[in-house]
Amino acid sequence: MASRFLRDEGVLVLVADHSITMCGKRTCVHIAHNAEWIGPCRYPGTVKSEKNSGADASTGDHYVKSAEKTLSVLLAFTSDDPRLTVTQVAEATSLTRAAARRFLLTLVDLGYLSSDGTQFSLTPRVLDIGAGFLAGLDLPKVAQPHLNRLANDLDESATLSILDEDDIVYIARATAPRLHTVTVNLGNRLPAWATSMGRILVSELPPTDRQAFLDRTEISTFTDRTVSSREELGRELERIREQGWCLVSQELDEGLRGLAVPVRRGDTTLAALNVSLHTSHLRGLSIEDDVVPRLQAVAASIAEDFGGRSQ
């Protein structure tokens, strides 16, 4: 897991073409333009009844369990498990084997899955699910030229992300020029507590929401520099909120740093802007005196182009 964080927060991301993420209350769908499923889902969709009596307290009478089941079946397919049998899908979704088979065959009839008679796999048609969402994302389009210039200026990868519950989601990215073959999946998700972008976004939340986030967070240790407790993370979030920027220094892997600032439109935080800094590539630059002001200027330009000034 540490190496995954290293690749995403640092400069060694070795992943494929653009993707998007569609998220509901407790499920998320990762869809890549190269038709590779990016999963796995965090919540496979354990269901017992079509009736709402078994749903969470957060769901209402409108809640349709069959929709949840359909998404859970689609989310069972991941890059690690692109081809699944009925039994495997039933185990991954907590559906009965008979129910899983009906959902799978229905999705085959609709063109979202294919089958060789034993195993099932996703088809490119799943991309249609997120096409409208991707087309409507204006902020990444506005930010991309700014990210490209920032990446060229610093020779480091630059990323824009948003907060979705307890994760950050990549919505735009520019790779450092020295990493010619490296791209990143838009829609890639990381735990917010462990990244500079996540911490800056969480620090911008109202106090009650910030405390609720801390109460849900489970801390994992990756290096001897990783925050060791929720209390320490809470103090770090307060400090980040006061100074207006966040540096996660070698907490995920030795030698890697993530620096982030908020992108604000008026009083609204739109996203977080990040650069991945390797300790050997700073070329004598001061993070606080040189790099932070550059990020803040780029964040202001993104916000202004999007329709408001960063404050």
Secondary structure, DSSP 8 states (H G I E B T S, - for coil): -HHHHHHHHSS---B-S-EEEEE-SS-EEEEETTS-B----S-------SSGGGS-TT--TT--HHHHHHHHHHHT--SS--EE-HHHHHHHHT--HHHHHHHHHHHHHHTSEEESSS-EEE-GGGHHHHHHHHHT-HHHHHHHHHHHHHHHHHTS-EEEEEEETTEEEEEEEE--TT-TT-B--TT-EEEGGGSHHHHHHHHTS-HHHHHHHHHH-----SSTTS--SHHHHHHHHHHHHHHS-EEEESSSSTTEEEEEEEEEETTEEEEEEEEEEEGGG-TT--IIIIIHHHHHHHHHHHHHHHTS---
